[in-house]
Amino acid sequence: MNMQSTKLELIKMIADIQSEELLNRVKQFLVEAEGTIKASKKPPSLSKEETRLLLKINEGLPEKTQLRYNELLKKLTEAKITAPEHKEFLQLTTQVEAKNAERLKYLFQLANLWDISVDDVMERLGIKPPGVIHA
């Protein structure tokens, strides 16, 4: 893969980001990476395995699924959810939890690769644990 195709792939990935928080993290990462490059005059590089793990960690649910989950979650927290919607929400919750478990697996692998704790990996990547929903 050449530099131009890598840039195009990164631009597409950034354009597809739906979360403002994640977009801000990517922006912060790029600013910090640029500063590091300027300071060291040597561009940082990730191994293929690090790149693979980071892409898997940042892989989200399909947009339609995520939007529907968010919509139903809002209805649930506002106590405006119907019985069929609640059933659908529970099914979507299973998908969300499976995706989160998958992400955690990749976080553990990255922590092992970097020889640091999962908490340190999450801090380095700006990942915060999800909040608790009381419904």
N, C-alpha and C positions, 0 to 999 in steps of 0.2 A: 504494500500500500504506500503510495507516494504522499508527499506532504500536502499537495493540493487536494487529493481525495480525503485525506484525514481532516483537513480544515472544513471541507464541505460536509463531511459526516458530523463534525462537532457543531457546525452552524445549524444543521438540521435538528440535531438532538436538542440544542438550546431553544430553537424555534418551537419545538414540540412540548416544552416544559409548561405545565398547567399551573403549577404551584408558585405563587409569588415568593414564598419563603425559599423554595429550592432555587429559583432563579437568582435571588439575592445571594445565596450561598455560592452558586457558580460564579457570579460576578466577583464576590469577595475572594474566592479561590484564585481567579484569574488575575486580580489586582495583586494579591500576595505573591503569586507565582512570577508575575512580571517583575516585582520588586526583588525577589530572590535572584532572578536571572541577571538583572542589572547589577546586583551586589556581587554576585559570584562570577559573572561573565561566562558561566558555564550553564547551559540550559538543563533544567531538571528533566529526568527521563524516568518513565515508569516501565517496569518489565511488562511483558505480555500478560503475565498472570495478574499483576496489580491492575492493569487496565481492564482485564476481563472481569475481575472481582468488583471494581468500581462501577463498571457498566451494569453489572447484575444488581448491585446494591441500589443503584439509582433507577432501576427499571420499575415502573409503576404498573398499576392496573390499566386496562384499556380505558380510554377517556370516558366513553359512554358509561361504563361500569362505575368509575370513580364519581362521575357527576350524579348518577342515580343514587349511589350510596350516600353522598353528601346531602342530597335532597331528602332522603328518607331519615337520615340522622337528624337533620334539622326538625323534621316533623316529629320525630320521637322526642327530642329535647323540649319541644313546645307542646307536647302531649296532644298532637293533632294527627296522629298516625292511625290509619284504619287497620283492621285485622288482616286483610290481604297484604297491605303494605308492610305490616310488621313481619309477616311470614317471609315476604320478599327481602326485607332488611336482614332477617336472620340468615337467609341463604347468602346474601352478599357479604355479611359479616364473616361467614366461613371462608369466602374467597379472600377477603382482606386479611384475615388472620393467617391463612396459608401463605400469602405473599409476604407478610411480616416475618413469618417463621423462616421463609426462604432467605429473606434479606439478612436475618440474624445469622443464618448458616454462613453466608458470604462474609459478614462482618467478623465472625470467628476465624474464618480462613485468612482474612486480611490481617487480623490481629496476630495470628500465628506467623504469617509471612513477615510482618514488621517487628515481631517479637515484643509486642506491647499488649496491654489489656484491651478488651473490647470497649470499655469505657473511654480509654485514651484514643482509640480509633474513632469512636463516635464524636468525641470532643474535637479531634483534629479535622473531621469532616463536617462539623457543625450540625450533627444529627442529635436531636433531642428525643427522649422517649415520648410516646404519645400520652396525652392526658387521659385521665380516667373519666368515663362517661357515667353519670348517675341518672338512671332512668327508671 
